[in-house]
């Protein structure tokens, strides 16, 4: 008989945290980071299939949340590290990933509307990552 997923183990982003150069960014409530591989297409003899060789990788991401300070404007285009922590009290553990040598693509100087919270969205690139703490099942 198949063992079903325990729904309490599904991780919610509610307890996620973002640290920029070691400082918790409690105002940020969204982080997305991806690594895309440039795969080189090779046509080899002796096979009917096109095969691929892994090429360079590109790390991109976006973080967003409520504007509380001018930190991102003051930081400018200087490189920084992000440690993201994905945690949930009911999960099998927590996951921490360090994004290395992050640099913003765009600095938001102003974007506001009267009567609404000001939200900052910051796209960035990074040049490597380390999985510091993986989540493992039972």
DSSP file (Angstrom, degrees, kcal/mol; ACC not computed):
  #  RESIDUE AA STRUCTURE BP1 BP2  ACC     N-H-->O    O-->H-N    N-H-->O    O-->H-N    TCO  KAPPA ALPHA  PHI   PSI    X-CA   Y-CA   Z-CA
    1    1 A X              0   0    0      0, 0.0     2,-0.1     0, 0.0     0, 0.0   0.000 360.0 360.0 360.0 137.8    0.0    0.0    0.0
    2    2 A X        -     0   0    0      1,-0.1     2,-0.6     0, 0.0     0, 0.0  -0.421 360.0-128.9 -71.8 142.0    1.3    3.5   -0.9
    3    3 A X        -     0   0    0     -2,-0.1     2,-0.2     3,-0.0    -1,-0.1  -0.826  25.7-138.0 -92.4 125.7    2.2    5.8    1.9
    4    4 A X        -     0   0    0     -2,-0.6     2,-0.2     1,-0.1    -1,-0.0  -0.476  24.7 -94.6 -84.3 153.7    0.6    9.2    1.5
    5    5 A X        -     0   0    0     -2,-0.2     2,-0.8     1,-0.1    -1,-0.1  -0.443  34.5-123.5 -63.0 132.0    2.2   12.5    2.1
    6    6 A X    >   -     0   0    0     -2,-0.2     3,-2.4     1,-0.2     4,-0.3  -0.729  19.5-150.5 -76.4 110.1    1.6   13.9    5.5
    7    7 A X  G >  S+     0   0    0     -2,-0.8     3,-1.2     1,-0.3    -1,-0.2   0.748  91.5  66.7 -60.3 -23.4    0.1   17.3    4.7
    8    8 A X  G 3  S+     0   0    0      1,-0.2    -1,-0.3    -3,-0.0    82,-0.1   0.707  93.8  61.7 -69.6 -16.1    1.5   18.8    7.9
    9    9 A X  G <  S+     0   0    0     -3,-2.4    83,-0.3    82,-0.1     2,-0.3   0.547  74.7 110.0 -86.9  -7.6    5.0   18.4    6.4
   10   10 A X  S <  S-     0   0    0     -3,-1.2     2,-0.4    -4,-0.3    80,-0.1  -0.532  74.5-122.4 -68.0 129.8    4.3   20.6    3.4
   11   11 A X        -     0   0    0     -2,-0.3     2,-0.3    79,-0.1    77,-0.1  -0.605  22.0-158.0 -85.3 129.5    6.3   23.8    4.0
   12   12 A X    >   -     0   0    0     -2,-0.4     3,-0.7    75,-0.1    75,-0.2  -0.779  20.3-132.5 -99.4 148.3    4.6   27.1    4.1
   13   13 A X  G >  S+     0   0    0     -2,-0.3     3,-2.0     1,-0.2    74,-0.1   0.451  82.5 101.6 -78.5   0.2    6.6   30.3    3.4
   14   14 A X  G 3  S+     0   0    0      1,-0.3    -1,-0.2    72,-0.1    74,-0.1   0.820  85.3  41.1 -54.9 -35.8    5.2   32.0    6.5
   15   15 A X  G <  S+     0   0    0     -3,-0.7    -1,-0.3    72,-0.7    -2,-0.1   0.184  86.3 129.9-103.1  17.1    8.3   31.4    8.6
   16   16 A X    <   -     0   0    0     -3,-2.0     2,-0.3    70,-0.2    70,-0.2  -0.344  37.9-163.1 -69.1 152.1   10.8   32.3    5.8
   17   17 A X  E     -A   85   0A   0     68,-2.5    68,-2.7    -2,-0.0     2,-0.4  -0.984  10.9-154.8-137.7 149.2   13.6   34.7    6.6
   18   18 A X  E     -A   84   0A   0     -2,-0.3     7,-3.3    66,-0.2     2,-0.5  -0.993   8.9-170.4-125.3 126.6   16.0   36.7    4.4
   19   19 A X  E     -AB  83  24A   0     64,-2.4    64,-2.5    -2,-0.4     2,-0.6  -0.976   6.0-161.7-117.6 124.6   19.4   37.9    5.7
   20   20 A X  E >  S-AB  82  23A   0      3,-2.4     3,-1.9    -2,-0.5    62,-0.2  -0.934  82.9 -20.5-106.6 117.8   21.5   40.3    3.7
   21   21 A X  T 3  S-     0   0    0     60,-2.8    -1,-0.2    -2,-0.6    61,-0.1   0.875 131.5 -49.9  48.1  41.8   25.1   40.3    4.8
   22   22 A X  T 3  S+     0   0    0     59,-0.2     2,-0.6     1,-0.2    -1,-0.3   0.370 112.8 118.0  86.5  -3.9   24.0   38.7    8.1
   23   23 A X  E <   -B   20   0A   0     -3,-1.9    -3,-2.4     2,-0.0    -1,-0.2  -0.868  66.2-123.9-103.5 122.6   21.2   41.3    8.9
   24   24 A X  E     -B   19   0A   0     -2,-0.6     2,-1.0    -5,-0.2    -5,-0.2  -0.429  14.4-150.9 -64.5 128.7   17.6   40.0    9.0
   25   25 A X    >   +     0   0    0     -7,-3.3     3,-1.6    -2,-0.2    -7,-0.2  -0.726  21.6 172.9-101.8  80.0   15.3   41.8    6.6
   26   26 A X  T 3  S+     0   0    0     -2,-1.0    -1,-0.2     1,-0.3    -7,-0.0   0.651  72.9  63.2 -68.2 -14.3   12.0   41.5    8.5
   27   27 A X  T 3  S+     0   0    0     -3,-0.1    39,-2.2    38,-0.1     2,-0.3   0.663  85.1  88.9 -82.8 -16.6   10.3   43.8    6.0
   28   28 A X  E <   +E   65   0B   0     -3,-1.6    37,-0.3    37,-0.3   -10,-0.2  -0.659  43.6 170.0 -86.8 136.3   10.9   41.4    3.0
   29   29 A X  E     +     0   0B   0     35,-1.9     2,-0.3    -2,-0.3    36,-0.2   0.227  59.0  53.5-129.9  13.3    8.2   38.8    2.4
   30   30 A X  E     +E   64   0B   0     34,-1.4    34,-2.1     2,-0.0     2,-0.4  -0.968  50.3 168.9-151.4 133.4    9.1   37.3   -1.0
   31   31 A X  E     +E   63   0B   0     -2,-0.3     2,-0.4    32,-0.2    32,-0.2  -0.980   2.9 176.9-144.3 132.7   12.3   35.8   -2.4
   32   32 A X  E     +E   62   0B   0     30,-2.4    30,-2.3    -2,-0.4     2,-0.4  -0.998   5.3 173.8-133.3 131.5   12.8   33.9   -5.6
   33   33 A X  E     +E   61   0B   0     -2,-0.4     2,-0.3    28,-0.2    28,-0.2  -0.998   3.6 177.0-139.7 135.3   16.2   32.6   -6.8
   34   34 A X  E     -E   60   0B   0     26,-3.1    26,-2.5    -2,-0.4     2,-0.5  -0.969  20.7-148.7-137.0 149.5   16.9   30.4   -9.8
   35   35 A X  E     -E   59   0B   0     -2,-0.3     2,-0.5    24,-0.2    24,-0.2  -0.988  16.6-164.2-117.2 127.5   19.9   28.9  -11.5
   36   36 A X  E     -E   58   0B   0     22,-2.8    22,-2.3    -2,-0.5     2,-0.4  -0.938   8.8-145.1-113.6 131.2   19.7   28.4  -15.2
   37   37 A X  E     -E   57   0B   0     -2,-0.5     2,-0.9    20,-0.2    20,-0.2  -0.772   8.5-138.3 -96.9 138.4   22.2   26.2  -17.1
   38   38 A X  E     -     0   0B   0     18,-2.9    17,-1.9    -2,-0.4     2,-0.5  -0.843  26.7-160.2 -90.0 104.0   23.4   26.9  -20.6
   39   39 A X  E     -E   54   0B   0     -2,-0.9     2,-0.5    15,-0.2    15,-0.2  -0.760   8.0-139.9 -92.4 129.9   23.3   23.5  -22.1
   40   40 A X  E     -E   53   0B   0     13,-3.6    13,-2.5    -2,-0.5     2,-0.5  -0.764  15.2-133.8 -90.2 127.6   25.5   23.0  -25.2
   41   41 A X  E     -E   52   0B   0     -2,-0.5     2,-0.4    11,-0.2    11,-0.2  -0.686  24.1-169.0 -83.9 126.8   23.8   20.8  -27.9
   42   42 A X  E     -E   51   0B   0      9,-3.4     9,-2.2    -2,-0.5     2,-0.7  -0.951  16.3-153.1-119.9 136.6   26.1   18.2  -29.3
   43   43 A X        -     0   0    0     -2,-0.4     2,-0.3     7,-0.2     7,-0.1  -0.907  26.1-177.7-107.5 104.8   25.5   16.0  -32.4
   44   44 A X    >   -     0   0    0     -2,-0.7     3,-0.8     5,-0.4     2,-0.2  -0.725  26.4-115.0-104.6 151.1   27.5   12.8  -31.9
   45   45 A X  T 3  S+     0   0    0     -2,-0.3     3,-0.1     1,-0.2    -1,-0.0  -0.497  95.3  38.8 -77.0 153.2   27.9    9.9  -34.2
   46   46 A X  T 3  S+     0   0    0      1,-0.2     2,-0.3    -2,-0.2    -1,-0.2   0.482 102.1  80.0  87.9   3.5   26.5    6.5  -33.1
   47   47 A X    <   -     0   0    0     -3,-0.8    -1,-0.2     2,-0.1     4,-0.1  -0.997  63.7-148.2-141.6 146.9   23.3    7.9  -31.5
   48   48 A X  S    S+     0   0    0     -2,-0.3     2,-0.3    -3,-0.1    -1,-0.1   0.547  79.6  81.8 -84.1  -8.8   19.9    9.1  -32.8
   49   49 A X  S    S-     0   0    0     -5,-0.0    -5,-0.4     1,-0.0     2,-0.4  -0.718  80.6-122.4-103.6 147.1   19.6   11.6  -30.0
   50   50 A X        -     0   0    0     -2,-0.3     2,-0.2    -7,-0.1    -7,-0.2  -0.710  35.3-154.2 -76.4 134.5   21.1   15.0  -29.6
   51   51 A X  E     -E   42   0B   0     -9,-2.2    -9,-3.4    -2,-0.4     2,-0.4  -0.699   2.1-136.5-111.0 166.1   23.1   15.0  -26.4
   52   52 A X  E     -E   41   0B   0     -2,-0.2     2,-0.4   -11,-0.2   -11,-0.2  -0.946   7.7-158.0-130.2 143.6   23.9   18.0  -24.1
   53   53 A X  E     -E   40   0B   0    -13,-2.5   -13,-3.6    -2,-0.4     2,-0.3  -0.964  33.3-112.7-116.1 135.3   27.0   19.2  -22.3
   54   54 A X  E     +E   39   0B   0     -2,-0.4   -15,-0.2   -15,-0.2     3,-0.1  -0.499  41.1 178.1 -69.7 128.7   26.6   21.5  -19.3
   55   55 A X  E     -     0   0B   0    -17,-1.9   -16,-0.1     1,-0.3    -1,-0.1   0.039  42.3 -29.0-105.4-144.1   27.8   25.0  -20.0
   56   56 A X  E     -     0   0B   0    -19,-0.1   -18,-2.9    -2,-0.1    -1,-0.3  -0.278  58.2-135.5 -72.9 159.7   27.9   28.1  -17.8
   57   57 A X  E     -E   37   0B   0    -20,-0.2     2,-0.4    -3,-0.1   -20,-0.2  -0.861   9.5-156.1-117.2 152.5   25.3   28.8  -15.2
   58   58 A X  E     -E   36   0B   0    -22,-2.3   -22,-2.8    -2,-0.3     2,-0.5  -0.992   4.5-154.8-132.4 125.5   23.4   32.0  -14.4
   59   59 A X  E     +EF  35 126B   0     67,-0.9    67,-1.9    -2,-0.4     2,-0.3  -0.875  21.1 168.2-101.7 127.0   21.8   32.9  -11.1
   60   60 A X  E     +EF  34 125B   0    -26,-2.5   -26,-3.1    -2,-0.5     2,-0.3  -0.938   1.5 159.0-133.0 156.6   18.9   35.3  -11.0
   61   61 A X  E     -EF  33 124B   0     63,-2.6    63,-2.8    -2,-0.3     2,-0.3  -0.982  25.6-141.3-164.1 174.4   16.4   36.3   -8.4
   62   62 A X  E     -EF  32 123B   0    -30,-2.3   -30,-2.4    -2,-0.3     2,-0.4  -0.988  12.0-172.3-144.9 136.3   13.9   38.8   -7.1
   63   63 A X  E     +EF  31 122B   0     59,-1.9    59,-3.4    -2,-0.3     2,-0.3  -0.979  12.7 171.1-127.0 146.6   13.2   40.0   -3.5
   64   64 A X  E     +EF  30 121B   0    -34,-2.1   -35,-1.9    -2,-0.4   -34,-1.4  -0.982  11.4 121.6-151.1 161.3   10.3   42.2   -2.5
   65   65 A X  E     -EF  28 120B   0     55,-1.8    55,-3.0    -2,-0.3   -37,-0.3  -0.970  60.2 -32.2 171.3-164.4    8.6   43.5    0.6
   66   66 A X  E     - F   0 119B   0    -39,-2.2     2,-0.5    -2,-0.3    53,-0.3  -0.555  55.9-119.1 -82.4 140.0    7.6   46.7    2.4
   67   67 A X        +     0   0    0     51,-2.8    51,-0.2    -2,-0.2     3,-0.1  -0.673  49.4 148.2 -78.1 123.8    9.8   49.8    2.2
   68   68 A X        +     0   0    0     -2,-0.5     2,-0.2     1,-0.3    -1,-0.2   0.610  64.5  11.8-123.8 -36.6   10.9   50.7    5.7
   69   69 A X  S    S-     0   0    0      0, 0.0    -1,-0.3     0, 0.0     3,-0.3  -0.744  72.5-110.0-133.6-179.4   14.4   52.2    5.2
   70   70 A X  S  > S+     0   0    0     -2,-0.2     4,-2.6     1,-0.2     3,-0.3   0.055  74.0 123.1 -99.8  22.8   16.6   53.5    2.3
   71   71 A X  H  > S+     0   0    0      1,-0.2     4,-2.5     2,-0.2     5,-0.2   0.882  71.2  49.3 -54.0 -45.7   19.0   50.5    2.7
   72   72 A X  H  > S+     0   0    0     -3,-0.3     4,-1.2     1,-0.2    -1,-0.2   0.864 112.6  48.1 -67.7 -34.0   18.7   49.3   -0.9
   73   73 A X  H  4 S+     0   0    0     -3,-0.3     3,-0.3     2,-0.2    -1,-0.2   0.930 114.0  46.6 -68.5 -44.6   19.3   52.8   -2.3
   74   74 A X  H  < S+     0   0    0     -4,-2.6    -2,-0.2     1,-0.2    -1,-0.2   0.853 107.2  57.6 -66.0 -35.1   22.3   53.3    0.0
   75   75 A X  H >< S+     0   0    0     -4,-2.5     3,-1.5    -5,-0.2    -1,-0.2   0.841  85.0 176.1 -64.3 -32.8   23.7   49.9   -0.9
   76   76 A X  T 3<  -     0   0    0     -4,-1.2    28,-0.3    -3,-0.3    -1,-0.2  -0.354  60.8 -30.7  63.5-139.6   23.7   50.8   -4.6
   77   77 A X  T 3  S+     0   0    0     26,-0.1    -1,-0.2    -4,-0.1     2,-0.1   0.091  96.7 131.2-102.8  22.5   25.2   48.3   -6.9
   78   78 A X    <   -     0   0    0     -3,-1.5    26,-0.3     1,-0.1     2,-0.1  -0.478  63.0-106.4 -72.6 146.5   27.7   46.9   -4.4
   79   79 A X        +     0   0    0     -2,-0.1     2,-0.3    24,-0.1    24,-0.2  -0.408  44.6 168.5 -74.6 150.4   27.8   43.1   -4.1
   80   80 A X  E     - C   0 102A   0     22,-1.7    22,-3.3    -2,-0.1     2,-0.4  -0.941  29.5-115.9-151.7 167.3   26.3   41.4   -1.0
   81   81 A X  E     -     0   0A   0     -2,-0.3   -60,-2.8    20,-0.2     2,-0.4  -0.873  19.7-155.7-111.3 146.7   25.4   37.9    0.1
   82   82 A X  E     -AC  20  99A   0     17,-2.1    17,-3.4    -2,-0.4     2,-0.5  -0.974   4.0-165.9-118.5 133.8   21.9   36.6    1.0
   83   83 A X  E     -AC  19  98A   0    -64,-2.5   -64,-2.4    -2,-0.4     2,-0.4  -0.987  12.2-164.3-113.9 121.4   21.1   33.7    3.3
   84   84 A X  E     -AC  18  97A   0     13,-2.7    13,-2.0    -2,-0.5     2,-0.5  -0.877   2.2-162.0-105.2 137.8   17.6   32.6    2.9
   85   85 A X  E     -AC  17  96A   0    -68,-2.7   -68,-2.5    -2,-0.4     2,-0.6  -0.978   3.1-166.4-120.8 121.8   16.0   30.4    5.6
   86   86 A X  E     + C   0  95A   0      9,-2.9     9,-2.4    -2,-0.5     2,-0.3  -0.939  24.7 162.9-108.0 115.0   12.9   28.4    4.8
   87   87 A X        +     0   0    0     -2,-0.6   -72,-0.7     7,-0.2     2,-0.3  -0.935  21.9 174.7-136.0 152.2   11.4   27.1    8.0
   88   88 A X    >   -     0   0    0      5,-0.4     3,-2.0    -2,-0.3     5,-0.3  -0.892  32.8-132.9-155.6 127.4    8.1   25.7    9.2
   89   89 A X  T 3  S+     0   0    0     -2,-0.3   -78,-0.0     1,-0.3    -1,-0.0   0.764 108.4  47.0 -56.7 -26.0    7.5   24.3   12.7
   90   90 A X  T 3  S+     0   0    0    -80,-0.1    -1,-0.3   -82,-0.1   -79,-0.1   0.493  93.7 100.7 -94.1  -3.3    5.8   21.2   11.3
   91   91 A X  S <  S-     0   0    0     -3,-2.0   -81,-0.1     2,-0.1   -82,-0.1  -0.173  89.2-104.7 -76.1 172.5    8.4   20.4    8.6
   92   92 A X  S    S-     0   0    0    -83,-0.3     2,-0.3     1,-0.1    44,-0.3   0.456  89.2 -53.3 -74.7  -1.1   11.1   17.8    8.8
   93   93 A X        -     0   0    0     -5,-0.3    -5,-0.4    42,-0.1     2,-0.3  -0.976  69.7 -73.3 157.5-161.1   13.6   20.6    9.4
   94   94 A X        -     0   0    0     -2,-0.3     2,-0.4    40,-0.2    -7,-0.2  -0.887  30.2-137.5-128.7 161.7   14.6   23.9    7.8
   95   95 A X  E     -C   86   0A   0     -9,-2.4    -9,-2.9    -2,-0.3     2,-0.4  -0.967  14.1-172.6-121.9 133.3   16.6   24.8    4.7
   96   96 A X  E     -CD  85 133A   0     37,-1.6    37,-1.7    -2,-0.4    36,-1.7  -0.996   4.1-178.9-125.4 132.9   19.2   27.5    4.4
   97   97 A X  E     -CD  84 131A   0    -13,-2.0   -13,-2.7    -2,-0.4     2,-0.6  -0.997  16.2-147.1-129.6 132.4   20.8   28.5    1.2
   98   98 A X  E     -CD  83 130A   0     32,-2.7    32,-1.9    -2,-0.4     2,-0.6  -0.886   7.0-155.9-100.2 125.3   23.5   31.2    0.7
   99   99 A X  E     -CD  82 129A   0    -17,-3.4   -17,-2.1    -2,-0.6     3,-0.4  -0.896  20.7-144.9 -98.2 123.6   23.4   33.2   -2.5
  100  100 A X  E     +     0   0A   0     28,-3.0    27,-2.8    -2,-0.6    28,-0.2  -0.655  62.7   0.5-100.5 145.5   26.9   34.6   -3.2
  101  101 A X  E    S-     0   0A   0     -2,-0.3    -1,-0.2    25,-0.2   -20,-0.2   0.899  77.8-173.2  51.7  52.2   28.0   37.8   -4.8
  102  102 A X  E     -C   80   0A   0    -22,-3.3   -22,-1.7    -3,-0.4     2,-0.4  -0.491   7.4-175.7 -74.5 143.8   24.5   39.2   -5.3
  103  103 A X  E     -G  125   0B   0     22,-2.2    22,-2.2   -24,-0.2   -24,-0.1  -0.983  24.8-120.2-142.0 130.7   24.2   42.4   -7.3
  104  104 A X  E     -G  124   0B   0     -2,-0.4    20,-0.3   -26,-0.3     3,-0.1  -0.355  10.0-156.3 -69.4 148.5   21.0   44.3   -7.9
  105  105 A X  S    S+     0   0    0     18,-2.9     2,-0.3     1,-0.3    19,-0.2   0.737  79.5  15.1 -89.6 -29.2   19.8   44.9  -11.5
  106  106 A X        -     0   0    0     17,-0.8     2,-0.6     2,-0.0    -1,-0.3  -0.996  64.3-144.5-151.1 137.3   17.7   47.9  -10.7
  107  107 A X        -     0   0    0     -2,-0.3     2,-0.8    -3,-0.1    15,-0.1  -0.931  19.2-140.3-106.9 122.1   17.4   50.3   -7.7
  108  108 A X        +     0   0    0     -2,-0.6     3,-0.1     1,-0.2   -35,-0.1  -0.721  24.6 174.3 -83.8 111.5   13.8   51.5   -7.1
  109  109 A X        -     0   0    0     -2,-0.8     2,-0.3     1,-0.3    -1,-0.2   0.846  67.8  -0.7 -86.0 -37.3   14.0   55.2   -6.1
  110  110 A X        +     0   0    0      2,-0.0    -1,-0.3     1,-0.0     2,-0.0  -0.972  58.2 145.9-155.6 139.0   10.3   55.9   -6.0
  111  111 A X        +     0   0    0     -2,-0.3     8,-0.4    -3,-0.1     2,-0.3  -0.406  33.6 134.9-170.5  85.5    7.1   53.9   -6.5
  112  112 A X        -     0   0    0      6,-0.1     2,-0.4    -2,-0.0     6,-0.1  -0.948  34.4-159.6-141.8 159.1    4.2   55.0   -4.3
  113  113 A X    >   -     0   0    0     -2,-0.3     3,-1.9     3,-0.3    -2,-0.0  -0.998  39.3 -98.8-136.9 136.6    0.5   55.8   -4.2
  114  114 A X  T 3  S+     0   0    0     -2,-0.4     3,-0.1     1,-0.3    -2,-0.0  -0.270 107.9  16.4 -55.2 134.2   -1.3   57.8   -1.6
  115  115 A X  T 3  S+     0   0    0      1,-0.2     2,-0.3     0, 0.0    -1,-0.3   0.472 107.9  98.9  83.3   2.4   -3.1   55.6    0.9
  116  116 A X  S <  S-     0   0    0     -3,-1.9    -3,-0.3     3,-0.0    -1,-0.2  -0.908  78.7-103.8-123.8 150.8   -1.2   52.4    0.0
  117  117 A X        -     0   0    0     -2,-0.3     2,-0.6    -3,-0.1    -4,-0.1  -0.406  39.0-118.4 -64.5 145.2    1.8   50.6    1.5
  118  118 A X        -     0   0    0    -51,-0.2   -51,-2.8    -6,-0.1     2,-0.4  -0.791  31.1-165.1 -90.6 124.6    5.0   51.2   -0.4
  119  119 A X  E     -F   66   0B   0     -2,-0.6     2,-0.4    -8,-0.4   -53,-0.2  -0.917   5.4-153.3-112.4 134.5    6.4   47.9   -1.8
  120  120 A X  E     -F   65   0B   0    -55,-3.0   -55,-1.8    -2,-0.4     2,-0.5  -0.903   6.6-168.5-105.9 134.0   10.0   47.5   -3.1
  121  121 A X  E     -F   64   0B   0     -2,-0.4     2,-0.5   -57,-0.2   -57,-0.2  -0.992   5.6-173.4-121.1 127.5   10.8   44.9   -5.7
  122  122 A X  E     -F   63   0B   0    -59,-3.4   -59,-1.9    -2,-0.5     2,-0.2  -0.912   7.9-160.6-127.5 104.7   14.5   44.3   -6.3
  123  123 A X  E     +F   62   0B   0     -2,-0.5   -18,-2.9   -61,-0.2   -17,-0.8  -0.570  23.7 169.3 -77.6 147.9   15.7   42.0   -9.1
  124  124 A X  E     -FG  61 104B   0    -63,-2.8   -63,-2.6   -20,-0.3     2,-0.3  -0.958  28.7-135.2-151.3 166.8   19.3   40.7   -8.7
  125  125 A X  E     -FG  60 103B   0    -22,-2.2   -22,-2.2    -2,-0.3     2,-0.3  -0.863  18.6-161.7-119.4 160.5   21.9   38.3  -10.0
  126  126 A X  E     -F   59   0B   0    -67,-1.9   -67,-0.9    -2,-0.3   -25,-0.2  -0.963  18.2-141.7-142.3 161.5   24.2   36.0   -8.0
  127  127 A X  S    S-     0   0    0    -27,-2.8     2,-0.2    -2,-0.3   -26,-0.1  -0.171  73.8 -23.0-119.4  37.6   27.4   34.1   -8.8
  128  128 A X        -     0   0    0    -28,-0.2   -28,-3.0     2,-0.0     2,-0.3  -0.642  56.2-140.0 140.7 164.6   27.0   30.9   -6.9
  129  129 A X  E     -D   99   0A   0    -30,-0.2     2,-0.4    -2,-0.2   -30,-0.2  -0.987   1.9-149.6-151.6 158.3   25.2   29.3   -4.0
  130  130 A X  E     -D   98   0A   0    -32,-1.9   -32,-2.7    -2,-0.3     2,-1.1  -1.000  17.8-137.7-129.3 130.7   25.8   26.9   -1.1
  131  131 A X  E     +D   97   0A   0     -2,-0.4   -34,-0.2   -34,-0.2     3,-0.2  -0.788  29.6 176.2 -83.2 102.0   23.1   24.6    0.4
  132  132 A X  E     +     0   0A   0    -36,-1.7     2,-0.4    -2,-1.1    -1,-0.2   0.907  68.4  14.9 -78.8 -44.0   24.0   25.2    4.1
  133  133 A X  E    S-D   96   0A   0    -37,-1.7   -37,-1.6    -3,-0.2    -1,-0.3  -0.920  75.1-160.6-135.8 106.6   21.2   23.2    5.7
  134  134 A X        -     0   0    0     -2,-0.4     2,-0.5    -3,-0.2   -40,-0.2  -0.527  19.7-123.0 -83.7 155.4   19.1   20.7    3.6
  135  135 A X        -     0   0    0     -2,-0.2     2,-0.4   -42,-0.1   -42,-0.1  -0.858  32.5-172.6 -92.7 128.4   15.7   19.4    4.6
  136  136 A X        -     0   0    0     -2,-0.5   -42,-0.0   -44,-0.3     2,-0.0  -0.953  16.0-128.3-124.1 145.5   15.7   15.6    4.7
  137  137 A X              0   0    0     -2,-0.4    -1,-0.0     1,-0.1   -46,-0.0  -0.098 360.0 360.0 -80.3-177.1   12.7   13.3    5.2
  138  138 A X              0   0    0     -2,-0.0    -1,-0.1     0, 0.0    -2,-0.0   0.477 360.0 360.0 -66.6 360.0   12.4   10.5    7.7
